[in-house]
Amino acid sequence: MTDLRPLPLSGIRVLDFGHIVAGPFCVRLLADLGADVVKVETSTRQGRTGARRNRPRSGGGTSGRTPHLAQINRNRRSIDLNLKTDQGRDVALKLIATADVLVENFSSGVMDRLGLGYDALAKINPRLVYTSMSAFGHTGPRQGWTGMNVTLQACSGLMLATGEAGDPPIGISNSWNDYIGGLHAAVAIVGALGKRRETGKGCYLDVSQFECSVATVGSLLLASAVSGKPPARHGSRSTAIAPQGCYRCAGADQWCAISVESDEQWHSLLAALGGPATQLRALDLATAADRLRHHDAIDSAINVWTATLSPAEVEQRLKSLGIPAAAMRRGPDLTEVAAWRKLLLPLEGAGGSDLKVVGLPFSLRGSAPIAATEAPRVGATGRQALRDWLDLDEQAIAELLPETAS
C-alpha cells in the first residue's frame, strides 16, 4: 500500500481569535487541511464568541451543543483566556510567539486596544501571518463601521442582484457573506504561507468582508459602470441561454430546475414536452436569442408539463436526454445527495452521536484522509495546547491557567 502524504497544512500552527461565523469558518478550512489550531475564547462571553451563539439544536447526542457549532468550530483545541487581563494577554503572547498564523474578525481597532495588533506582534514573531477580517477593512473611510451578513449584502449591491424584477431587496441567507469572507481569507493565508517560504517573513492580511461580497458581483459592477444603470434582476433566468428556471412539479411545494444550454438540448426538451409544446409552434425559437425574447411563453409550456410529474421524474427524464436538470432537495434528500462522494464526515468525539458534518468539497488524492473532531467546551483542551505549543510541564501550566481544570 502506498504511503499517504500528510495533509498540506500539517505542522502549521494557527491561533484562532475568530467569533460568530467568518473567522471560525476560515480557520475550519485551515484545520481541515491539517493545521494545528488553538482557539482563544473566554467563558465570560460565550454568547458571542467562537460560533457559540444560540443556534438550532440537533435531536440528540451532541452534549447540548449545536450542529452549527459542530460544523464551524471543529478540529481545534480551546483555551479559556480573558484578554482584558494581564494574565490572559501574557498567555496569548506566549502562544503568538510560536504561531504561524493568527486569525481575528473583530471590528477594526479591537485587537490594537488589547495590545494584540499586528505592529506589536510582528516584533514578537516576524514570521507571523496576521489575518484581520473586519467588515470594511482597516483602512478607508468605513474602517470603523461594523457589519453583519445582511448589511454587507445591502452595501455591496448583492441584494439587488437577486430575486425577480419588482421584488424588494432580497438577501442570501445562511450567513452567505461570512462564508465568502472566510473562504477568501483562507486562500489569502495559504498564499501568504507560500510567500513566507521564500522570504522567511510573515505579513499582515487586511480582509474586508464587504469587498469579498463585491467580488462575487464583479461582472455586474462592471456592466453597471458601462451602462450607467443598476443591474437587471432576472431571478433564476440567464441573460445568455434559455429556457432556464425552477419549475413547479406535482405535489405541494415541489420544484425542479432546468437549464437548456444549446439548440440540440432545446429540441430534445421540445420532444420531451409533448403536447404542451404545441402552444409554441407559432413562435420563432430557433436560437437562444429568440428563446430569451419568448421566455414567458416557454416557461408556461414547461410548467404545464412539469406539473404532471414529480421532481425526480422530471430530473430523470431530462438527464437521460442530456439536459441539465435537478430536483429541488431539502432535509433528508439533501443529506442523501451530499453522501454521493462522501462529503459528510462522522464527527469524532460526539458522545455516541451519529452526527455527521460537511467536509471539504474536494479530495486530496494521495494525502491522509480528512477527519472531523467535535468542538471542545471552552477551555477544555487549553492545558494540552500549552504542553504541545510551549513545551511546559504541569506546574508551569498551573501557574498560567490556575483556574482551568482541564
WONOR-V153384 format. One record per backbone hydrogen bond with DSSP energy under -0.5 kcal/mol. CO is the residue of the C=O (numbers start at 1). NH is the residue of the N-H. If there is no record, write none. Layout:
CO&NH + CO&NH
This chain:
5&368 + 7&10 + 9&12 + 11&13 + 12&14 + 12&36 + 13&100 + 13&101 + 14&16 + 14&38 + 15&17 + 15&103 + 16&40 + 18&50 + 19&23 + 21&25 + 22&26 + 23&27 + 24&28 + 25&29 + 26&30 + 27&31 + 28&32 + 29&33 + 30&35 + 31&34 + 33&9 + 34&11 + 35&37 + 36&14 + 37&77 + 38&16 + 38&40 + 39&41 + 39&79 + 41&81 + 42&45 + 43&46 + 45&48 + 45&49 + 48&20 + 49&52 + 56&67 + 56&68 + 61&353 + 62&65 + 65&58 + 66&70 + 67&71 + 68&72 + 69&73 + 76&376 + 77&39 + 78&381 + 79&41 + 79&81 + 81&83 + 82&85 + 85&89 + 86&90 + 87&91 + 88&92 + 89&93 + 90&94 + 91&95 + 92&96 + 93&97 + 94&98 + 95&98 + 96&99 + 100&129 + 101&15 + 102&131 + 103&17 + 104&133 + 107&110 + 109&113 + 110&114 + 111&116 + 112&115 + 117&121 + 118&122 + 119&123 + 120&124 + 121&125 + 125&128 + 126&202 + 128&130 + 128&203 + 129&102 + 129&131 + 130&132 + 130&205 + 131&104 + 132&207 + 134&209 + 135&210 + 140&143 + 142&145 + 148&152 + 149&153 + 150&154 + 151&155 + 152&156 + 153&157 + 153&158 + 153&159 + 154&157 + 157&160 + 158&161 + 159&170 + 163&235 + 164&167 + 171&173 + 172&176 + 175&179 + 176&180 + 177&181 + 178&182 + 179&183 + 180&184 + 181&185 + 182&186 + 183&187 + 184&188 + 185&189 + 186&190 + 187&191 + 188&192 + 189&193 + 190&194 + 191&195 + 192&196 + 193&197 + 194&198 + 195&198 + 195&199 + 196&200 + 203&130 + 203&205 + 204&206 + 205&132 + 205&207 + 206&208 + 207&209 + 208&212 + 209&213 + 210&214 + 211&215 + 212&216 + 213&216 + 214&217 + 215&218 + 217&221 + 218&222 + 219&223 + 220&224 + 221&225 + 222&226 + 223&227 + 224&228 + 232&234 + 233&165 + 234&237 + 241&238 + 243&260 + 245&247 + 245&258 + 247&256 + 251&254 + 254&249 + 255&328 + 256&247 + 257&326 + 258&245 + 259&261 + 259&324 + 262&266 + 263&267 + 264&268 + 265&269 + 266&270 + 267&271 + 268&272 + 269&273 + 270&274 + 273&276 + 274&277 + 275&278 + 276&279 + 277&280 + 278&281 + 280&283 + 283&285 + 287&291 + 288&292 + 289&293 + 290&294 + 292&295 + 294&298 + 295&299 + 296&300 + 297&301 + 298&302 + 299&303 + 300&304 + 301&305 + 302&306 + 303&307 + 305&308 + 306&250 + 306&309 + 309&250 + 310&314 + 311&315 + 312&316 + 313&317 + 314&318 + 315&319 + 316&320 + 317&321 + 318&321 + 318&323 + 319&322 + 322&324 + 324&259 + 326&257 + 330&333 + 331&334 + 331&335 + 332&336 + 333&337 + 334&338 + 335&339 + 336&339 + 337&340 + 338&343 + 339&342 + 343&359 + 345&357 + 346&348 + 346&372 + 347&350 + 348&374 + 350&353 + 355&347 + 357&345 + 363&365 + 364&367 + 366&5 + 372&348 + 373&75 + 377&380 + 379&382 + 381&385 + 382&386 + 383&387 + 384&388 + 385&389 + 386&390 + 386&392 + 387&391 + 393&397 + 394&398 + 395&399 + 396&400 + 397&401 + 401&404 + 403&405
